[in-house]
């Protein structure tokens, strides 16, 4: 492609919507074990405030799970299973400036991704981040479970992935 | 679109109006389902949630809802600045919509998960129903401790009609 030719139209579509502000990882006890800012736009918080925020979110997540107004979830009604359908708790939180998407793994680790509200395909991104976590954090022999994540490869993997998205 | 419940909280954090459209009350709605499947769970937290649900009353639900929106509002303002407003959150089972007036009156509505944002509808409930039939009611007190003056016939009737005509039909259009 010659340098003068205009970029394909989808580049324009995605360029301005793809903003990921930050990623937080909360362990199953509600402690913050990883935080990383990718682009400016949110308030700068010190590590103490971030810890409080993670703990608050952990508590609210548990409450939202017990607030369900349904006697049983509608999707359980046509799929008779012996396993009770577990309430999921908060998945997406919307505010005027950002959107927080929470992905909880089967072991109770929560990935909180703060993005621009119109950002599409967040579930795909979270799944990819979870893969990176599994590859570079859980398979790291020097990492202790539930402890703060200090793995350079995870950092670099996240940087690489989210930069690629931002440039797409 | 299904609306499950609706709450109004005043600026003293008190729940002044509750309306439910679910057949059974929110928390105590959990039917005593056979617990034989309970051991299948990897950890016991779903069981404790279920047990907790049965023990809660209507007032406790309102308090839980208020605690949730209060915490989330603080969280959202801390992250995004003071002009950042909490709009809604969604779980796998329901969605909570939130609207706060300048006088710190809070309107909360719980619906199913497929509903788009209801902020505008909640604003309409405030402007067209609450102001008209509660605030402008000469017999109603200025503050509503314990909810007196809010649940009058006109307000409840028009709220019901508004819900049927404007919110229930969102998905059908």
Interface residues (C-beta under 8 A of the other chain):
Chain A: X42 X43 X45 X49 X53 X56 X57 X59 X60 X63 X64 X65 X66 X67 X68 X69 X70 X71 X72 X73 X74 X82 X83 X84 X86 X87 X88 X89 X90 X91 X92 X93 X94 X95 X96 X97 X98 X106 X108 X114
Chain B: X4 X5 X20 X22 X23 X24 X26 X27 X29 X30 X31 X33 X36 X37 X38 X40 X41 X42 X43 X46 X49 X50 X52 X53 X56 X61 X64 X65 X67 X68 X71 X72 X74 X75 X76 X78 X79 X80 X81 X83 X84 X85 X86 X87 X88 X89 X90 X91 X92 X93 X94 X96 X110 X112 X117
